[in-house]
Amino acid sequence: MRLMLLLGCIVSLVLFPTLRADAQAGEIIPGVVTGMGVATLKRAPDVVRVQVQLTGDGKTLKEALAKLAARREACKKKLIALGAKEE
């Protein structure tokens, strides 16, 4: 009984790597299902997030803030013209 069990283990250890090598070589083995593929989905994005950094220079703080506010409004108008929604 032990001899049969030992022989069964040896046979399975010898055959298993052979079967695996055949499967990797592309041969068809009965009872084995193998699949491979690539898929690409093309669709429009739902949400786009944009971050813009603006600077304003001036001789005084008041002048710099005024230039920054003007640049902010100009940037906002350009983004809306490109199709961005105003929040």
Secondary structure, DSSP 8 states (H G I E B T S, - for coil): -HHHHHHHHHHHHHHHHHHHHHHHTT---TT--------------S------------SSHHHHHHHHHHHHHHHHHHHHHTT----
